[in-house]
Amino acid sequence: MKSLFYSLCVVAGTLALAYNNPAFAEPETKKVCIDVKDKDGKPAKDAKGNPKQNCKEVKVHQKLEGTKVPDKK
């Protein structure tokens, strides 16, 4: 019975650490919009005269710190 209790405590502890780790957190997203261009390369307009845009949600990745790889001679 004690071994079952200890094993459950170990599993619960590792799960708690994994969920609080920022490496496993969901990445931030931002909205990126790009103007649509017609055949001539000019911005396309909608019915109101505003430029048409394609918008997408993009994940923002954080750069990890590291050491520079040495160059080969």
C-alpha positions in Angstrom: 0.0 0.0 0.0 2.9 2.4 0.8 4.5 1.7 -2.6 1.3 2.6 -4.4 1.0 5.8 -2.4 4.6 6.8 -3.1 4.3 6.0 -6.8 1.1 8.1 -7.0 2.9 11.0 -5.3 5.8 10.8 -7.7 3.5 10.8 -10.7 1.5 13.7 -9.4 4.7 15.7 -8.6 6.1 15.2 -12.1 2.8 16.2 -13.7 2.7 19.4 -11.6 6.2 20.3 -12.6 5.4 19.6 -16.3 2.3 21.9 -16.3 4.1 24.7 -14.6 7.1 24.6 -16.9 7.1 27.5 -19.4 8.6 25.3 -22.1 5.3 23.3 -22.2 3.1 26.4 -22.1 1.0 27.3 -25.2 2.8 29.8 -27.4 1.6 33.3 -27.7 -0.2 34.2 -31.0 -0.4 37.4 -32.9 -2.5 38.5 -35.8 -0.5 39.3 -39.1 -2.3 40.9 -42.0 -0.8 41.2 -45.5 -2.4 43.4 -48.3 -3.7 41.5 -51.3 -2.3 42.7 -54.6 -3.8 42.4 -58.1 -2.1 41.3 -61.3 -0.4 44.7 -61.8 1.1 44.7 -58.3 -1.2 47.4 -56.9 -3.2 46.8 -53.7 -6.7 45.4 -54.3 -9.6 47.4 -53.0 -12.9 46.1 -51.6 -16.4 47.6 -52.3 -15.8 50.4 -49.7 -12.5 51.4 -51.1 -10.4 49.8 -48.3 -7.5 47.6 -49.2 -8.2 43.9 -49.0 -6.1 42.0 -46.5 -5.3 38.3 -45.7 -5.0 37.9 -41.9 -3.6 34.9 -40.1 -2.9 33.9 -36.5 0.8 33.2 -36.1 2.6 31.6 -33.1 5.3 33.7 -31.6 8.3 31.5 -30.7 10.8 32.5 -28.1 14.5 32.2 -28.9 16.5 30.0 -26.6 19.9 31.1 -25.4 22.9 29.0 -26.5 26.5 29.1 -27.4 27.8 29.9 -30.9 28.9 26.9 -33.0 32.6 27.2 -33.9 33.4 27.7 -37.6 35.3 25.0 -39.5 38.7 25.9 -40.9 
